[in-house]
């Protein structure tokens, strides 16, 4: 595997000759940042790498090595030597639901032998990502893991964008299949948030819309915990996600608030909240978030026998808001854990996709740092 990272600046990709040298049908190019605002950059990359699979998305911040950038365009070129890749796209259609779309994408990728991993980039607002991943894992099971994340839109939550070769689109899901027996892939995901307050039962919810907790108006209960910060909803809700526990399920998930409806008293979250589950508010500080990233790095490194050559980091926009000027600290601890040989790329997202642990199916997470590391052996 050969890797290279470059940034679009002054109307050109830095060291573009290296991009041309790595072009092949086994090359994956990930572009994170202002893809919808830089058509010349996308066209130039396509001309430099006509044979490569080019994808990426808009973000709430771009990760380049140990740096976190805003409003930039970062390209990471991964030229595999012993691994084949296939990239497909699913688009939002009136006659298909998100779970069915996940099933269709997984079936397409699984038609070819030796599928070993699937990386997913999804519209951050237009799909029910919980159902999407459920559909994919129904087909792929535990043998073929899924990871990835949801595109971001800075802190606006208005519209996100995906890149499929040289086409920028919204309302789409891009899935990349990796094939071969000489590719090791490892995932790690942790949050670092701490629960507080009493546990409440979800008595009414519909997909990702929370209506009632303990038979009471969900928005009223949420506001009572936030105090003065309730006036800043929904933005302040990024700092106070919900931890969701389902009966007979050993793992818990965190859900980030996206929107509130004052008229109906409902809360809309970035992932599904099942009726009958228990919910508890969470909060965090800088130290605990950085510790969560370190734990994700340790899990990822523990689950791979070779030294990672490249790692895709997808962290939540809510973490970035809490960490502020210390946001690069959570990247630095991962770099130290994975080693200097691992090229880091990624973005701040509206949701993260990964298995919580070995032996677990992939799920949609919020407020986590999620790592996908690759090594060819």
C-alpha positions in Angstrom: 0.0 0.0 0.0 1.2 3.5 -0.9 -0.4 6.6 0.5 -0.2 10.4 -0.1 -2.1 13.4 1.2 -2.6 16.7 -0.4 -4.6 19.9 0.0 -6.3 22.1 -2.6 -4.7 25.5 -2.5 -4.3 28.4 -4.9 -6.3 26.5 -7.6 -4.1 23.4 -7.6 -3.4 20.2 -5.7 0.0 20.3 -4.0 2.6 17.9 -5.5 0.1 16.7 -8.1 2.8 14.6 -9.8 2.6 12.2 -6.9 -1.2 11.8 -7.5 -0.6 10.8 -11.1 2.0 8.2 -10.0 -0.5 6.5 -7.7 -3.4 6.2 -10.2 -4.8 2.8 -10.8 -8.0 0.8 -10.5 -6.9 -0.3 -7.0 -6.6 3.3 -5.8 -9.1 5.0 -3.5 -9.1 8.7 -3.2 -11.0 10.3 -0.3 -11.7 14.0 -0.5 -13.2 15.7 2.6 -14.3 19.3 2.9 -15.9 21.9 0.6 -16.5 19.5 -2.3 -19.7 21.4 -3.4 -17.9 24.7 -3.6 -14.8 23.6 -5.5 -15.8 22.0 -8.9 -12.4 22.8 -10.4 -10.6 20.8 -7.6 -12.8 17.8 -8.3 -12.3 18.0 -12.1 -8.6 18.4 -11.6 -8.4 15.3 -9.4 -10.4 13.3 -11.9 -8.0 14.3 -14.7 -5.0 13.3 -12.5 -6.5 10.0 -11.5 -8.9 8.8 -14.2 -8.7 5.1 -13.1 -9.2 5.6 -9.3 -12.3 5.5 -7.2 -12.9 9.0 -6.0 -15.3 9.7 -3.2 -15.7 12.0 -0.1 -18.2 14.3 1.5 -18.8 17.7 3.1 -17.9 18.0 6.7 -17.9 19.9 10.0 -14.1 19.9 9.9 -11.4 18.0 8.0 -8.6 15.8 9.5 -5.2 16.0 7.9 -2.6 14.1 9.8 -2.6 15.6 13.3 -4.3 18.8 12.1 -8.0 19.7 12.0 -9.0 22.2 9.3 -12.1 24.1 8.6 -13.4 25.1 5.2 -10.6 23.3 3.3 -10.4 20.5 0.8 -8.1 17.5 1.8 -7.4 14.6 -0.5 -6.0 11.3 0.8 -4.8 8.8 -1.9 -4.6 5.2 -0.9 -3.0 3.0 -3.6 -3.6 -0.7 -2.7 -1.3 -3.3 -4.1 -3.0 -6.6 -3.0 -6.6 -5.4 -2.6 -9.4 -4.8 -5.1 -12.0 -2.1 -4.5 -15.5 -1.5 -5.8 -17.5 1.7 -5.3 -21.3 1.9 -5.7 -23.9 4.5 -5.0 -27.5 4.4 -3.8 -29.8 7.4 -4.1 -33.0 8.4 -2.3 -36.1 7.2 -4.1 -39.7 7.5 -3.1 -40.3 3.8 -3.5 -37.4 2.6 -1.3 -36.8 2.9 2.4 -33.4 3.2 4.1 -33.2 -0.4 5.3 -34.1 -1.7 1.8 -31.4 0.5 0.4 -28.9 -0.9 2.8 -29.9 -4.5 1.8 -29.5 -3.6 -1.9 -26.1 -2.0 -1.5 -24.8 -5.0 0.6 -26.1 -7.5 -1.9 -24.4 -5.7 -4.8 -21.0 -5.6 -3.0 -21.3 -9.2 -1.8 -21.8 -10.6 -5.3 -18.0 -10.7 -5.7 -15.9 -13.2 -3.6 -13.5 -12.2 -0.9 -15.3 -9.1 0.3 -13.6 -8.3 3.6 -14.9 -4.8 4.6 -17.4 -2.1 3.6 -16.8 1.6 4.1 -20.0 3.8 4.0 -20.4 7.5 3.4 -23.9 8.8 3.7 -25.9 12.0 3.4 -26.0 13.4 6.9 -29.6 14.5 6.9 -31.6 12.7 4.2 -31.5 9.1 5.3 -32.4 7.0 8.4 -28.9 5.8 8.9 -29.9 3.4 11.7 -32.1 1.6 9.2 -29.5 1.8 6.5 -26.9 0.0 8.5 -29.4 -2.5 9.9 -30.2 -3.5 6.3 -26.5 -3.9 5.4 -25.7 -5.9 8.5 -28.7 -8.2 7.9 -26.9 -9.3 4.7 -23.2 -9.1 5.7 -23.5 -10.4 9.3 -20.5 -10.5 11.6 -18.0 -11.8 9.0 -17.9 -8.6 6.9 -17.8 -5.5 9.1 -19.1 -2.1 8.1 -17.7 1.3 9.1 -18.0 4.9 8.0 -19.9 8.1 8.8 -22.5 10.7 7.8 -21.5 13.8 5.9 -21.5 17.1 7.8 -22.5 20.7 6.9 -20.3 22.7 9.3 -22.6 23.5 12.2 -25.6 24.4 9.9 -27.6 21.1 9.6 -29.1 22.3 6.4 -27.7 20.2 3.5 -24.8 17.8 3.1 -23.0 16.6 0.0 -21.4 13.4 -1.3 -18.8 12.9 -4.0 -19.1 10.0 -6.5 -16.1 10.1 -8.9 -16.5 13.6 -10.3 -20.2 14.1 -9.4 -21.3 16.0 -6.3 -24.7 15.0 -5.1 -27.0 15.0 -2.0 -29.5 12.4 -0.8 -27.1 9.6 -1.6 -25.1 6.8 0.1 -21.8 5.6 -1.2 -20.4 2.2 -0.3 -16.9 1.0 -1.0 -16.2 -2.7 -0.9 -12.7 -4.0 -0.2 -11.7 -7.5 -1.5 -8.8 -9.8 -0.8 -7.2 -12.0 1.8 -4.2 -9.7 2.4 -6.0 -6.7 3.9 -6.4 -6.3 7.6 -9.1 -3.9 8.8 -9.7 -2.9 12.4 -12.2 -0.6 14.0 -12.4 1.3 17.3 -15.1 3.5 18.6 -15.6 5.2 22.0 -17.1 8.4 23.3 -16.0 9.6 26.7 -19.4 11.0 27.7 -20.7 10.5 31.2 -24.4 10.0 32.0 -26.2 12.0 34.7 -29.7 12.4 36.0 -32.2 9.6 36.3 -32.9 7.0 33.7 -36.3 7.5 32.0 -38.3 5.1 29.9 -39.0 6.0 26.2 -42.8 5.7 26.2 -43.4 7.1 22.8 -41.0 7.5 19.8 -41.1 7.1 16.1 -37.8 6.2 14.4 -35.5 9.1 15.4 -38.3 11.3 16.8 -38.7 11.2 20.6 -42.2 12.2 21.8 -42.5 11.1 25.4 -40.3 10.0 28.3 -42.1 8.4 31.3 -45.4 9.5 29.6 -44.4 13.1 29.8 -43.6 15.6 27.1 -40.0 14.9 26.0 -39.0 18.5 25.2 -40.2 19.7 28.6 -38.1 17.1 30.4 -35.1 17.9 28.3 -35.4 21.7 28.9 -35.7 21.1 32.7 -32.2 19.6 32.7 -30.6 22.2 30.5 -31.8 25.2 32.5 -30.7 28.5 30.8 -29.1 26.6 28.0 -32.6 25.6 26.9 -32.9 29.0 25.2 -30.1 28.0 22.9 -31.7 24.8 21.6 -31.2 23.0 19.3 -27.5 24.1 19.2 -26.9 23.5 22.9 -28.3 20.0 22.6 -25.1 18.9 20.9 -23.5 19.2 24.3 -26.1 17.0 26.0 -26.8 13.8 24.0 -28.9 10.9 25.2 -27.6 7.4 26.1 -30.0 4.8 24.9 -30.2 1.3 26.5 -32.4 -1.4 24.9 -33.6 -4.5 26.8 -31.6 -7.6 26.2 -28.9 -5.6 24.4 -25.4 -5.5 25.9 -24.2 -2.4 24.1 -25.5 1.2 24.5 -25.7 3.9 21.8 -25.5 7.7 22.1 -27.9 9.9 20.2 -27.3 13.6 19.3 -30.1 16.1 19.1 -30.7 17.6 15.7 -34.0 19.6 16.0 -36.8 20.5 18.4 -40.4 21.2 17.6 -41.9 23.6 20.1 -45.4 23.0 18.8 -45.5 19.3 19.3 -42.9 19.1 22.1 -40.8 16.5 20.1 -37.1 16.0 19.8 -35.4 14.8 16.6 -32.2 12.9 17.0 -29.5 11.7 14.6 -30.4 8.0 15.1 -33.4 5.9 16.0 -34.7 5.8 19.6 -36.8 2.6 20.2 -39.9 2.8 22.3 -39.4 0.8 25.5 -35.7 1.7 25.7 -34.3 3.7 28.6 -32.7 7.1 28.1 -30.3 9.1 30.2 -28.8 12.5 29.5 -25.0 12.8 29.1 -22.4 15.5 29.4 -18.7 15.7 29.0 -15.5 17.7 29.4 -12.3 18.0 27.4 -10.4 15.4 29.4 -13.0 12.7 29.1 -13.4 13.2 25.4 -9.7 12.9 24.7 -9.6 9.8 26.9 -12.5 8.4 24.8 -10.4 8.9 21.7 -7.4 7.3 23.2 -9.5 4.2 24.1 -10.8 4.0 20.5 -7.2 4.1 19.4 -6.2 1.4 21.8 -9.0 -0.9 20.7 -8.2 -0.3 17.0 -4.5 -1.0 17.5 -5.2 -4.1 19.6 -7.4 -5.7 16.9 -4.9 -5.5 14.1 -1.7 -7.6 14.0 0.2 -5.5 11.6 1.1 -1.8 11.9 -1.7 0.3 10.4 -0.7 2.1 7.2 -3.7 4.4 7.0 -6.5 5.3 9.4 -9.8 7.0 8.7 -11.0 9.0 11.7 -14.6 10.1 11.9 -15.5 12.1 15.0 -18.8 13.9 15.9 -19.4 17.6 15.4 -20.6 17.7 19.0 -17.2 16.7 20.3 -15.6 19.5 18.2 -17.9 22.0 19.9 -16.8 20.9 23.3 -13.1 20.5 22.6 -12.9 23.9 20.8 -9.2 24.9 20.4 -8.1 21.6 21.9 -9.8 19.6 19.2 -6.4 18.4 17.7 -5.6 16.8 21.1 -8.0 13.9 20.4 -6.2 13.4 17.0 -2.8 13.5 18.6 -3.4 10.7 21.1 -4.7 8.4 18.3 -1.6 9.2 16.2 0.6 8.3 19.1 -1.3 5.0 19.7 -1.3 3.9 16.0 2.2 4.9 15.3 3.9 7.5 13.0 3.6 5.1 10.0 -0.2 5.5 10.0 -1.4 8.3 7.7 -4.4 9.9 9.4 -7.4 11.3 7.4 -11.1 11.9 8.1 -13.7 14.4 9.1 -16.1 15.7 11.8 -19.5 14.2 11.1 -23.2 14.1 11.8 -22.9 10.4 12.8 -20.4 7.6 13.0 -20.7 3.9 11.8 -18.8 1.0 13.4 -19.2 -2.1 15.5 -18.9 -1.2 19.2 -16.6 -4.2 19.8 -15.5 -7.4 18.3 -18.4 -9.8 18.0 -20.9 -6.9 17.6 -22.7 -5.7 14.4 -22.0 -2.2 13.1 -24.4 0.5 14.4 -24.9 4.2 14.0 -23.3 6.1 16.8 -23.3 9.7 17.8 -20.7 11.7 19.8 -18.0 9.1 19.3 -14.5 9.0 17.8 -14.6 6.1 15.3 -11.4 4.8 13.6 -11.0 2.4 10.7 -7.4 1.3 10.2 -6.0 -0.6 7.2 -2.9 -2.6 6.6 -1.9 -4.8 3.7 0.1 -7.9 4.7 
